């Protein structure tokens, strides 16, 4: 067979393939929500990390000179216990592993380990790049750093042992922010836009997008500026999902529901 014959045959096959109907890719499922209950939240808290454990909310706040870790009463929003970070650090996400609370900082490439009960500093650890958020499953920690890759950490040594590349309909998802482990998935805020991504930790694929845009109107109060949606906490014992935002005066317990139809919300996520 001559080269010309091969080329002609290849062109014929390509033409037939192009003429065949292509499968339509289903849009990533979209979810809305119902507000089950509204709770007070400190409007001065620049929320970076949020979690629920043993009946209390734990929250970390950011900005240099205003960063802290806190234990709070859910029903009243009252801060029951607080530890202020050194003013040179911009606090970021937190997670509790066994009896330790682990927290990140934004650009200083250092994290801190505290006694989860007393907030007494125990040690520090280092990582390259930025620190944004933390969550956990039964055996590992997951860390976001503002890129489309989640780091997998050994919870005892805090060394990186793997990574997950996160995509939405094949497109990398940048600006992955606050994280929460919910029923085998990682829920993640996406910085600057009011979407929460549901991420399959095995593949990195976004399996659903929660549209949180209505929350801004619900959280807003007259004469007060609020910032982005950020902060997800899950009460596994009672199956309760909580969300809030930076400088929001309210925290919401929400119940998710699947929206009919298929918007292409993946295309609204910025590439960088």
Order of alpha helices (4+ residues) and beta strands (2+ residues): alpha-beta-beta-beta-beta-beta-beta-beta-beta-beta-beta-beta-beta-beta-beta-beta-beta-beta-beta-beta-alpha-beta-beta-beta
